[in-house]
Amino acid sequence: MTTPLERWVDEQAKLCKPDKIHWCDGTEEEARRIVEIGIKEEKIGNTPVFQELNKEAWPDTYFHRSHPTDVARTEKLTFICHPDKETAGPNNNWMHPDEAKEKLRKLFDGCMKGRTMYVLPYMMGNPDSPYAKACIQITDISYVAVSMRIMTRMNKTAIKKIGNRDDFVKGLHSVADFDPNKRFIMHFPEEHLVWSIGSGYGGNALLGKKCFSLRIASYLGLKEGWLAEHMVILGIEDPKGNVTYMTAAMPSACGKTNLAMLESALPGYKVWILGDDIAWLNVGPDGRLWAINPETGLFGVAPGTSTKTNPNMLKTLKGKKFYPTLFTNTALNTDSNEPWWEGLDGDIPKNLIDWQGKPWRAGQETKAAHPNSRFTVSIYNAPTLSKEFDNPKGVPISAIILGSRRTKLIPLVVESFDWEHGVFMGVRIGSETTAAAIHKEGVLRRDPMAMLPFCGYNMGDYFRHWLNIGKKLKNPPKIYAVNWFKVDENGKFMWPGFGENIRVLEWIVKRTQNKVGAQDTALGRMPHLKALNMKGACVSAKELKKLFEVNPAEWKAEISDINKFLDQFGSHTPKEIRNQCKKLEDSFKKECAKVH
């Protein structure tokens, strides 16, 4: 007798019409076979899916060049298909499920002819964790099959966990012919289902990542009483060996991975990575907030990664523990057969081909590596992996950090007065845009909790859900807003960032332990400047003071913009958030009155 899983796979096979069906078991032997297929048999245009790189310098590492139109998340082609538009909210593109499926069935019909259908059983989270989910993805390209093995716990355990259930998470993916006019990423939250076609890019094609771990999981969390968040998870170990765990929400290319793998500039402090992108947060039996990382891989932006910015990532990329490591859309040094990108250490190689395979010379206007070129590597290769990474319970969270990329206005670090105020701080996050999504760079984009592209339902209800989670917590984490990117009058960053960020994290740790005081301001609680350990830092006392300067007059336009953003959610915006915004406005009005 067939199981619901087998019946579902058969249905997709009848629709897509592949030549072969391969059920993956997640073993290294199988991964090596699939990589070999990607080298010898599969192509994108005239380019093999995989090219092996220099074995001595980059062990078990392969290069992948995507279709030139397929280099980032395509938000305008990403839809949340609730039965009604109101549930999806103004933060999402909406299409009725019936219309979406009718459109997609036509595109999927016969799309895998001449190809192999890979069936990928995977767990998001340790299979022994009460917070883990069993999932299935179907794909027709080796790049996705191998990438999903890196990014998830792909094995037969997922099939056992699913058993005879039919409510498992389902994902159907095909690259089809990469036509951008036939490219869609459709989510059906009520059915725990994702259909994606026309793209092989990670955020669109690795369906366990943004599609399930955030968009579908955020809706599951709403129904089941937990949070799926776009957050780093890290542990800060002090000189006495005590570890404090925290999460951090930051929009793409704002330093998430660098923070998660930070090499401390303060003697005696260590930073342990548990995740660089996604955190599932549950209220534990003890009334504290507990976090797990459902993924097992790192899908990071290559440009800017160096021994200065992220030495631990370079060690991870050259590690040998887990097969394989992938680079996508970087440049290639043809002399040494090594990946290269802007910001990498050393001189620019003389003989480079760019991310599209064209000869490239230093001084050209175009970049050699695509600005959103990526690496995909197992977190088990990381030298700073926390020993708690596989703990089924997760880790208890003492602090939540909310980051943004703002050249003005936002101070270096601010602590919220309480949970409700902290949620408001997360709601009002604005960040200057990057190349990680297809839109203009350098434009201010309001991005609550760094979740705007990833919340699978109406964001006004998402704000309410955060407030409700806080009511369940007996000992809620403290919440902080940070901004590493403030600039001076010459446009120069005032804060050195990278390993120096430990100075801010140390203050946060001490605040969670009630070992250091703070001063109340209109924005929240800020450090007394002497409380920050600045020994050995290249930041003057004048610069440090400027990093915490707040000009009430400058906030008038910001508050107006926050209110305008909240207006789009109408009655779904909690009154508590509106009240917090009014409190902030009133506080600044009082301060302006004092000045005049």
HUPE-V633679 format. One record per pair of residues at least 6 apart in sequence whose ideal C-beta (glycine too) atoms are under 6 Angstrom apart, sorted by the first residue. I is the first residue (numbers start at 0). J is the second residue. D is the distance in whole Angstrom. If there is no record, write none. Layout:
I&J&D + I&J&D
//
This chain:
2&163&6 + 3&165&4 + 4&161&5 + 8&118&6 + 11&137&5 + 11&171&6 + 12&20&6 + 14&107&5 + 15&107&6 + 15&110&5 + 15&111&4 + 16&109&5 + 16&111&6 + 16&112&5 + 17&111&4 + 17&114&5 + 17&116&4 + 18&113&6 + 19&115&5 + 20&116&5 + 21&115&6 + 21&117&5 + 22&118&5 + 23&117&6 + 23&119&5 + 24&155&6 + 25&148&6 + 25&153&4 + 25&154&4 + 27&322&5 + 30&145&6 + 30&148&5 + 30&322&6 + 33&141&5 + 33&144&5 + 33&145&6 + 34&49&6 + 34&145&6 + 36&141&5 + 37&48&4 + 37&49&4 + 37&141&4 + 38&47&6 + 38&49&5 + 41&48&4 + 41&141&5 + 43&66&6 + 46&64&5 + 48&141&5 + 48&142&5 + 49&61&4 + 50&62&4 + 51&61&6 + 52&60&5 + 52&62&6 + 52&336&6 + 53&335&6 + 53&336&5 + 53&337&5 + 56&337&6 + 58&319&5 + 59&322&5 + 59&323&5 + 60&324&4 + 61&323&6 + 61&325&6 + 62&326&5 + 63&142&5 + 63&325&6 + 63&327&5 + 65&199&6 + 65&328&6 + 66&177&4 + 67&355&6 + 68&179&5 + 69&177&6 + 69&198&5 + 69&199&6 + 69&200&5 + 70&369&6 + 70&371&6 + 71&371&5 + 71&436&6 + 71&437&5 + 72&202&4 + 72&436&5 + 74&436&6 + 74&452&6 + 76&182&5 + 76&183&5 + 77&184&4 + 78&92&5 + 78&94&5 + 78&185&5 + 79&87&4 + 79&91&4 + 79&186&5 + 79&455&6 + 80&94&5 + 80&96&4 + 80&99&5 + 80&185&6 + 80&187&5 + 81&87&5 + 84&93&5 + 86&456&6 + 87&93&4 + 88&457&3 + 88&458&5 + 89&567&5 + 90&451&6 + 90&454&6 + 90&458&4 + 96&187&6 + 99&185&5 + 103&194&5 + 106&181&5 + 106&196&5 + 110&173&5 + 110&175&5 + 111&139&5 + 114&139&5 + 116&137&6 + 116&139&6 + 117&138&5 + 117&144&4 + 118&137&6 + 119&136&4 + 119&147&5 + 119&153&6 + 120&135&6 + 120&157&4 + 120&158&5 + 121&134&5 + 121&151&4 + 121&153&4 + 121&157&5 + 121&207&6 + 122&131&6 + 122&133&6 + 122&152&4 + 122&157&5 + 123&132&5 + 123&207&6 + 123&293&4 + 124&130&6 + 124&131&3 + 124&291&5 + 124&293&5 + 125&131&6 + 125&389&5 + 125&391&5 + 126&156&5 + 127&391&4 + 128&291&6 + 128&391&4 + 130&279&6 + 130&281&5 + 130&291&5 + 132&168&6 + 133&157&5 + 133&160&4 + 133&161&5 + 133&167&6 + 134&168&4 + 135&169&6 + 136&170&4 + 136&206&5 + 137&171&5 + 138&144&6 + 138&172&4 + 139&173&5 + 140&174&5 + 140&199&6 + 142&199&6 + 143&204&5 + 146&205&5 + 146&375&5 + 147&153&6 + 147&205&6 + 149&296&4 + 149&375&5 + 149&377&5 + 150&205&6 + 150&294&5 + 150&296&4 + 151&207&5 + 152&295&6 + 161&167&5 + 168&191&5 + 168&211&6 + 169&192&5 + 170&193&5 + 170&206&3 + 171&194&5 + 172&195&5 + 172&204&6 + 172&206&6 + 173&196&5 + 174&199&5 + 175&196&5 + 175&197&5 + 178&197&6 + 181&197&5 + 182&197&3 + 182&198&5 + 183&196&6 + 184&195&5 + 184&203&5 + 185&194&5 + 186&193&5 + 186&214&5 + 188&215&6 + 188&218&4 + 188&455&5 + 193&206&5 + 193&210&5 + 195&203&6 + 198&204&6 + 201&298&5 + 202&209&5 + 209&453&6 + 212&277&5 + 212&293&5 + 213&227&6 + 213&453&4 + 214&453&6 + 214&455&4 + 215&455&6 + 216&227&4 + 217&227&4 + 217&454&5 + 217&455&5 + 218&455&4 + 218&456&5 + 220&226&5 + 220&227&5 + 221&464&5 + 225&281&4 + 226&280&4 + 227&279&5 + 228&278&5 + 229&248&6 + 229&449&5 + 229&450&5 + 229&453&6 + 230&246&4 + 230&247&6 + 230&248&5 + 230&278&4 + 231&247&4 + 231&255&5 + 231&258&6 + 231&259&4 + 231&275&6 + 232&246&5 + 232&273&4 + 232&274&4 + 232&278&5 + 232&290&5 + 232&292&5 + 233&259&5 + 233&270&6 + 233&272&6 + 234&242&5 + 234&244&5 + 234&271&4 + 234&385&5 + 235&243&5 + 235&270&6 + 235&504&5 + 235&508&5 + 236&242&5 + 236&269&4 + 238&267&3 + 243&397&5 + 243&508&5 + 244&394&4 + 244&396&5 + 245&398&4 + 246&278&5 + 246&290&6 + 246&396&6 + 246&399&5 + 247&258&6 + 247&400&4 + 248&401&5 + 248&448&5 + 248&449&4 + 249&255&5 + 249&402&4 + 249&449&6 + 250&430&4 + 250&446&5 + 250&449&5 + 251&433&6 + 251&435&3 + 252&300&6 + 252&433&4 + 252&435&5 + 253&402&6 + 253&404&5 + 255&275&6 + 256&275&5 + 256&299&4 + 257&308&6 + 257&309&5 + 259&272&5 + 259&275&4 + 260&272&5 + 260&309&6 + 260&311&4 + 260&312&5 + 261&270&4 + 262&310&5 + 262&311&6 + 262&498&5 + 263&270&6 + 263&501&4 + 264&498&4 + 264&499&5 + 264&501&6 + 265&501&5 + 268&501&5 + 271&383&6 + 271&385&4 + 272&381&6 + 272&383&5 + 272&384&6 + 273&292&5 + 273&385&5 + 273&388&5 + 274&292&3 + 275&297&5 + 277&294&6 + 278&290&5 + 279&291&5 + 279&293&6 + 280&288&6 + 280&290&5 + 281&289&5 + 282&471&5 + 283&289&4 + 286&472&6 + 286&473&3 + 287&395&5 + 287&474&5 + 288&396&5 + 288&472&6 + 288&476&6 + 289&393&4 + 289&395&6 + 290&393&5 + 290&394&6 + 290&396&5 + 291&393&4 + 295&378&6 + 296&377&5 + 296&378&6 + 297&376&5 + 297&378&6 + 298&373&6 + 298&375&5 + 299&374&6 + 301&329&5 + 301&340&4 + 301&372&5 + 301&374&5 + 302&340&5 + 302&341&5 + 302&342&5 + 302&368&6 + 302&370&6 + 303&342&4 + 304&312&6 + 305&342&5 + 305&343&6 + 305&344&5 + 306&344&5 + 308&497&6 + 311&382&6 + 311&383&5 + 314&382&5 + 315&376&6 + 315&380&5 + 315&381&5 + 316&324&6 + 316&374&6 + 316&376&6 + 318&380&3 + 320&379&5 + 320&380&5 + 321&377&3 + 321&379&5 + 321&380&6 + 324&376&4 + 325&375&4 + 326&338&4 + 326&374&5 + 327&373&5 + 328&354&4 + 328&369&4 + 328&372&4 + 329&338&4 + 329&340&5 + 329&368&4 + 329&372&5 + 330&339&5 + 330&351&5 + 330&353&5 + 330&367&4 + 330&368&5 + 331&352&5 + 332&339&5 + 332&348&4 + 332&351&6 + 333&350&5 + 333&352&6 + 334&350&5 + 339&348&6 + 340&368&4 + 340&372&6 + 341&366&6 + 341&368&6 + 347&361&5 + 351&359&5 + 351&367&5 + 352&358&6 + 353&359&4 + 353&367&5 + 354&368&6 + 354&369&4 + 354&372&6 + 359&367&5 + 370&434&4 + 371&434&5 + 371&435&6 + 387&394&5 + 396&476&5 + 397&476&5 + 397&511&4 + 398&476&5 + 398&477&5 + 398&507&5 + 398&511&5 + 399&476&5 + 399&478&5 + 400&479&5 + 400&481&6 + 401&424&6 + 401&425&5 + 401&428&6 + 401&480&5 + 402&481&5 + 403&428&5 + 403&430&4 + 403&482&6 + 404&430&5 + 404&431&5 + 404&484&5 + 405&482&5 + 406&486&5 + 408&553&6 + 409&482&4 + 410&547&5 + 411&546&4 + 412&479&6 + 412&481&5 + 412&503&5 + 413&480&5 + 413&522&5 + 413&523&4 + 413&525&6 + 414&479&5 + 414&523&5 + 414&524&4 + 415&421&3 + 415&424&5 + 415&478&4 + 415&523&5 + 418&469&4 + 418&475&5 + 419&575&6 + 420&579&6 + 421&478&3 + 422&465&5 + 422&466&6 + 423&576&6 + 423&579&4 + 424&480&5 + 425&447&6 + 425&448&5 + 426&447&5 + 426&462&6 + 426&576&6 + 427&561&5 + 428&446&6 + 428&447&6 + 429&443&5 + 429&445&5 + 430&446&5 + 431&441&5 + 431&443&6 + 432&438&6 + 432&440&5 + 432&442&5 + 432&444&5 + 445&564&5 + 454&461&5 + 457&571&5 + 459&568&3 + 459&571&3 + 459&572&5 + 460&571&6 + 462&573&5 + 462&576&6 + 463&573&5 + 466&573&6 + 466&575&6 + 469&475&6 + 477&511&6 + 479&507&6 + 483&494&5 + 483&496&5 + 485&493&5 + 485&546&6 + 486&492&6 + 487&493&5 + 493&542&5 + 493&546&6 + 502&531&6 + 502&532&6 + 505&532&6 + 506&526&5 + 506&531&6 + 509&515&4 + 515&530&5 + 517&524&4 + 518&525&6 + 518&527&6 + 521&586&4 + 521&587&6 + 525&547&6 + 528&543&6 + 551&587&4 + 551&590&4 + 551&591&5 + 554&587&5 + 558&584&5 + 561&580&6 + 565&572&5
//
